[in-house]
Amino acid sequence: MDQSSLLLRRIDAQRNMARYYVLSIEPTLFGDIAVVRRWGRLGCHGRQIIEICADRAAACRAMARYAEAKRRRGYG
């Protein structure tokens, strides 16, 4: 199975801000499709949320929605 992922970063030295946001579409152990969101400060372990989707198309839509929201907030 193939895996899709996207890495977004937001770095602002003046505000001491160095963050990352990773979105990926991954298969689960039970054959489902999940959107995995990981985020935190660069160089540190962050947090993670796994969202199970009905199918790959739904996972792609969710990933696009999350990516657009982060881009509006300055991630790129």
DOTIPA-956975 format. One line per 2 residues: number of its first residue (from 1); for each residue x, y, z of N, C-alpha, C. Coordinates in steps of 0.1 Angstrom, whole numbers. Layout:
BEGIN
NUM	X,Y,Z,X,Y,Z,X,Y,Z ~ ... .
***
This chain:
BEGIN
1	8,-12,0,0,0,0,9,12,0 ~ 4,23,-7,12,35,-7,8,44,4 .
3	16,53,8,14,62,19,16,76,14 ~ 7,85,18,8,99,14,11,108,26 .
5	20,117,25,23,126,37,26,140,32 ~ 25,149,42,27,163,39,33,169,52 .
7	45,176,50,51,183,61,50,198,60 ~ 44,205,70,43,219,69,51,225,81 .
9	57,236,79,65,243,90,61,257,91 ~ 63,262,103,61,277,106,72,281,114 .
11	80,290,109,92,294,116,92,310,116 ~ 93,315,128,94,330,130,104,333,141 .
13	116,336,137,127,338,147,124,349,157 ~ 117,360,152,115,371,161,105,367,172 .
15	96,358,169,86,354,179,91,341,186 ~ 103,336,183,108,323,189,99,312,186 .
17	94,311,173,84,301,169,90,292,159 ~ 90,279,161,95,269,152,86,257,154 .
19	76,256,145,66,245,147,65,237,134 ~ 61,225,136,58,216,125,44,210,126 .
21	39,206,114,26,199,113,27,189,102 ~ 25,176,105,26,165,96,13,159,94 .
23	8,157,81,-4,150,78,0,138,70 ~ -6,127,73,-3,115,65,-16,106,64 .
25	-17,99,53,-27,89,51,-20,76,52 ~ -25,68,62,-19,55,65,-29,44,66 .
27	-25,32,63,-34,20,65,-33,16,80 ~ -44,12,86,-44,7,100,-42,-8,99 .
29	-40,-14,111,-38,-29,112,-50,-37,108 ~ -62,-30,108,-74,-37,105,-79,-34,91 .
31	-71,-28,83,-75,-26,69,-82,-13,66 ~ -84,-5,76,-90,8,74,-80,18,69 .
33	-85,30,66,-76,41,62,-77,52,73 ~ -66,58,77,-66,68,87,-58,80,82 .
35	-62,92,87,-55,104,86,-48,106,99 ~ -35,107,99,-27,109,111,-22,123,111 .
37	-24,130,122,-20,144,123,-10,144,135 ~ 2,150,132,13,151,142,17,166,142 .
39	19,171,154,24,185,154,32,188,167 ~ 39,199,167,47,202,179,58,212,175 .
41	67,214,184,78,223,182,89,215,175 ~ 96,222,165,107,215,158,118,210,168 .
43	122,198,166,132,192,174,127,185,187 ~ 114,185,188,107,179,200,97,169,195 .
45	94,159,204,83,150,202,70,158,203 ~ 61,156,195,49,164,195,37,155,199 .
47	25,160,195,13,152,198,8,146,185 ~ -2,137,186,-7,130,175,-21,126,177 .
49	-29,127,166,-43,123,165,-45,114,153 ~ -52,103,155,-55,94,144,-70,95,141 .
51	-73,98,129,-88,98,125,-90,88,115 ~ -99,78,118,-103,67,109,-113,73,99 .
53	-111,70,86,-120,75,75,-126,63,68 ~ -138,66,62,-146,56,55,-138,49,43 .
55	-131,58,36,-124,53,24,-112,62,21 ~ -104,59,11,-93,68,8,-97,81,3 .
57	-108,82,-4,-113,95,-9,-116,104,3 ~ -123,99,13,-126,107,25,-114,111,32 .
59	-104,102,33,-91,106,39,-84,117,32 ~ -84,117,18,-78,127,10,-85,141,12 .
61	-98,140,13,-106,153,16,-103,158,30 ~ -102,150,40,-99,154,53,-84,160,54 .
63	-75,153,47,-61,158,47,-60,172,40 ~ -68,174,29,-68,187,22,-74,197,31 .
65	-84,194,38,-91,204,47,-81,208,58 ~ -74,199,64,-65,202,75,-53,211,69 .
67	-48,207,58,-37,214,52,-41,228,49 ~ -52,230,43,-57,244,40,-58,252,52 .
69	-64,247,63,-65,254,75,-51,258,81 ~ -41,250,80,-28,253,85,-21,263,76 .
71	-23,262,63,-17,272,54,-23,286,57 ~ -36,287,60,-42,300,63,-35,306,76 .
73	-30,297,84,-24,302,97,-9,304,95 ~ -4,304,83,10,307,80,20,295,79 .
75	15,283,79,24,272,77,26,270,62 ~ 38,265,59,41,264,45,52,253,42 .
***
